[in-house]
Amino acid sequence: MNGKNYYSRRFFLKTSGALAALAAIPATVKSFYMDAKRLIIPPRQKQPLIVKVNKQTHKLDVDTRTTLLDLLREDLHLTGTKKGCDHGQCGACTVHVNGERVLSCLTLAATLPGKEVTTIEGLADGDQLHPMQAAFLECDGFQCGYCTPGQIMSAVACVKEGHTKSVAEIKEFMSGNLCRCGAYNGIVASIQKVAK
């Protein structure tokens, strides 16, 4: 036909149909994704929470899935407690609940009503350092300092629990707290100093 390339009506209909189908896919996929998300992930539920942290009472509305670690760092802005592994394996997030050490990354905030939480910020008495904090300074119980808050909180509990009869016992009861810098000798010396 005079050397010109003409397209048939059939070609036009097939191409138009394919383009229309492609244009419809994102809306369909998005709709499917939103429906699946509603079925798999329940909507966030908030609950009122009254918690005592470092001798101060706080009234909050928190997600029922919030961990104590996230409550401390995100809601109360107490960033001394560190997020290390977020799986309860490194001890960087150790705090005291009713005087006992717990891993705050594994503790739900919803379990805290009626309990008292102490973080590294609550150990000192004003400008007077806790004896364990002072011992860590004197005995070089830290290097980079990232794990130090959790180490100190565990060390205080270790002394309180009476697990300081030998170096082996101290190491055993501090084994849940990892120091990536390897300042273990200073940590043990700090605990021994306070335990005397």
C-alpha positions as CSV (number, residue, x, y, z in Angstrom):
1,M,0.0,0.0,0.0
2,N,2.2,2.7,-1.4
3,G,5.2,1.6,0.9
4,K,3.5,3.0,4.0
5,N,3.2,0.9,7.1
6,Y,-0.4,0.6,8.1
7,Y,-1.6,-1.1,11.3
8,S,-4.8,-3.1,11.4
9,R,-7.7,-2.6,13.6
10,R,-6.9,-5.9,15.3
11,F,-3.4,-4.6,16.2
12,F,-4.9,-1.4,17.6
13,L,-7.4,-3.2,19.7
14,K,-4.8,-5.7,21.1
15,T,-2.3,-2.9,22.0
16,S,-5.0,-0.7,23.5
17,G,-6.3,-3.6,25.6
18,A,-2.8,-4.5,26.8
19,L,-2.1,-0.9,27.8
20,A,-5.4,-0.6,29.7
21,A,-4.6,-3.8,31.6
22,L,-1.1,-2.5,32.5
23,A,-2.6,0.7,33.7
24,A,-5.1,-1.2,36.0
25,I,-2.4,-3.4,37.7
26,P,-1.0,-0.9,40.2
27,A,-4.5,-0.1,41.6
28,T,-5.3,-3.7,41.8
29,V,-2.0,-4.6,43.5
30,K,-2.3,-1.7,45.9
31,S,-5.9,-2.7,46.8
32,F,-4.8,-6.4,47.4
33,Y,-1.8,-5.2,49.5
34,M,-4.1,-3.0,51.7
35,D,-6.6,-5.8,52.2
36,A,-3.8,-8.3,53.1
37,K,-2.3,-5.8,55.5
38,R,-5.6,-5.3,57.3
39,L,-5.9,-9.1,57.7
40,I,-2.3,-9.8,58.8
41,I,-1.4,-6.7,60.9
42,P,-4.0,-5.7,63.4
43,P,-4.5,-2.0,63.9
44,R,-2.4,-0.4,66.6
45,Q,-4.1,-0.3,70.0
46,K,-3.1,2.2,72.6
47,Q,-3.6,1.8,76.3
48,P,-3.2,4.2,79.2
49,L,-0.1,3.4,81.2
50,I,1.1,4.8,84.6
51,V,4.7,3.8,85.2
52,K,7.2,4.9,87.8
53,V,10.7,5.4,86.3
54,N,13.6,6.6,88.4
55,K,11.2,7.6,91.2
56,Q,9.0,9.8,88.9
57,T,5.5,8.8,87.9
58,H,4.7,9.1,84.2
59,K,1.2,8.9,82.6
60,L,1.3,7.8,79.0
61,D,-0.8,6.3,76.2
62,V,1.3,3.6,74.6
63,D,0.9,1.0,71.9
64,T,0.2,-2.3,73.5
65,R,3.2,-3.8,71.7
66,T,5.8,-1.2,72.9
67,T,8.8,-2.6,74.7
68,L,10.2,-1.1,77.9
69,L,13.3,-0.1,75.9
70,D,11.4,1.8,73.3
71,L,9.2,3.4,76.0
72,L,12.4,4.6,77.8
73,R,14.2,5.9,74.7
74,E,11.3,7.1,72.5
75,D,8.6,8.3,74.9
76,L,10.6,9.3,78.1
77,H,13.8,10.3,76.3
78,L,16.0,8.4,78.7
79,T,18.6,7.4,76.2
80,G,21.2,6.0,78.6
81,T,19.7,2.6,78.2
82,K,21.1,1.3,74.8
83,K,19.6,-0.7,72.0
84,G,22.2,-3.3,71.2
85,C,20.9,-6.4,69.5
86,D,17.1,-5.9,70.3
87,H,16.9,-9.7,70.8
88,G,18.0,-10.1,74.5
89,Q,21.4,-11.4,73.7
90,C,23.8,-8.5,74.5
91,G,22.6,-7.0,77.7
92,A,23.1,-3.4,76.6
93,C,19.4,-2.6,77.5
94,T,19.6,-4.0,81.1
95,V,17.5,-2.0,83.6
96,H,16.1,-2.8,87.0
97,V,12.4,-3.6,87.5
98,N,11.4,-3.8,91.2
99,G,15.2,-4.1,92.0
100,E,15.8,-7.0,89.7
101,R,17.7,-6.8,86.4
102,V,15.6,-7.3,83.2
103,L,16.3,-7.0,79.5
104,S,14.2,-4.0,78.5
105,C,14.1,-5.0,74.8
106,L,12.2,-8.2,75.8
107,T,9.9,-6.6,78.4
108,L,6.5,-5.2,77.3
109,A,5.6,-1.8,78.7
110,A,2.1,-3.2,79.3
111,T,3.5,-5.4,82.1
112,L,4.8,-2.4,84.1
113,P,1.8,-1.0,86.0
114,G,2.5,-1.1,89.8
115,K,6.2,-1.7,89.2
116,E,9.2,0.6,89.6
117,V,11.8,0.9,86.9
118,T,15.4,2.1,87.5
119,T,17.6,3.1,84.6
120,I,21.2,4.2,84.5
121,E,20.0,7.8,84.9
122,G,18.4,6.9,88.2
123,L,21.4,5.3,89.9
124,A,23.2,8.4,90.9
125,D,22.0,10.5,93.8
126,G,22.1,14.0,92.2
127,D,25.8,14.8,91.5
128,Q,26.9,11.9,93.7
129,L,27.7,8.9,91.5
130,H,26.5,5.4,92.5
131,P,29.5,3.4,94.0
132,M,29.4,1.1,90.9
133,Q,29.6,4.1,88.5
134,A,32.5,5.5,90.4
135,A,34.3,2.1,90.4
136,F,33.8,1.8,86.6
137,L,35.6,5.1,86.3
138,E,38.4,4.2,88.7
139,C,39.0,0.7,87.3
140,D,38.7,1.5,83.6
141,G,35.5,-0.7,83.3
142,F,34.7,0.7,79.9
143,Q,36.3,1.7,76.5
144,C,33.8,2.9,73.9
145,G,31.1,3.1,76.6
146,Y,28.2,1.8,74.5
147,C,27.6,-1.3,76.7
148,T,28.5,0.5,79.9
149,P,25.0,1.4,81.1
150,G,23.8,-2.2,80.8
151,Q,27.1,-3.5,82.4
152,I,26.7,-1.2,85.4
153,M,23.0,-2.1,85.9
154,S,23.9,-5.8,85.8
155,A,26.9,-5.2,88.0
156,V,24.8,-3.5,90.7
157,A,22.4,-6.5,90.5
158,C,25.3,-8.9,90.7
159,V,26.5,-7.4,93.9
160,K,23.0,-7.1,95.4
161,E,22.4,-10.8,94.5
162,G,25.6,-11.8,96.3
163,H,27.3,-13.4,93.3
164,T,30.7,-11.9,93.9
165,K,32.5,-14.7,95.8
166,S,35.0,-15.3,93.0
167,V,36.1,-14.0,89.6
168,A,34.5,-17.1,88.1
169,E,31.2,-16.4,89.8
170,I,31.2,-12.8,88.7
171,K,32.0,-13.8,85.1
172,E,29.2,-16.3,85.2
173,F,26.6,-13.9,86.5
174,M,27.7,-11.1,84.1
175,S,27.9,-13.4,81.1
176,G,24.7,-12.0,79.7
177,N,26.4,-8.6,79.1
178,L,28.7,-8.4,76.1
179,C,31.5,-5.9,75.8
180,R,32.6,-5.7,72.2
181,C,35.8,-3.8,73.3
182,G,36.8,-6.5,75.7
183,A,36.9,-4.4,78.9
184,Y,36.1,-7.5,81.0
185,N,39.0,-7.2,83.4
186,G,38.1,-3.6,84.4
187,I,34.4,-4.7,84.8
188,V,35.3,-7.5,87.1
189,A,37.7,-5.3,89.1
190,S,34.9,-2.7,89.4
191,I,32.5,-5.3,90.8
192,Q,35.1,-6.6,93.2
193,K,35.8,-3.1,94.4
194,V,32.1,-2.4,95.2
195,A,31.6,-5.9,96.7
196,K,34.3,-5.4,99.4
